[in-house]
Amino acid sequence: MIKYTPAFVDKLENVLSESGYVVRYERGNFQSGWCLLEQRSVVVLNKFLNTEGRVNTLVDLIPQLNIKFDKLTLESQKLYDFLSHNALKEEEKSD
C-alpha cells in the first residue's frame, strides 16, 4: 500500500495537518531527516529529501506522534490504522 508518489506524501501530510501538526520543509543538518518541535506541534523535514525519503520519514514518524484519531477524515483514519499496525509488526519482528 505504500506508494512513493507526491500524492501519497500529500496523504501523509494530511494525517498530520488534520491532527493539528504543521509540516515544514527546511534546510538543516537533520541526522534522521526530520525534527519535531513538540511544544508547537511542528514537524520539520529536510527539504532535500526526495519523494521516497519523504514517504519513508513520514511513515516512520506518524506512529510515534500524538495523533488525534477522532479529528481525522475517514481516509486519513484508514491510512493511520495501516501505518500503526505496520509499526507494531515491525516492533514485533525486531524483538
Salt bridges, closest charged atoms under 4 A:
GLU26 OE2 - ARG24 NE 3.34
GLU75 OE2 - LYS11 NZ 3.67
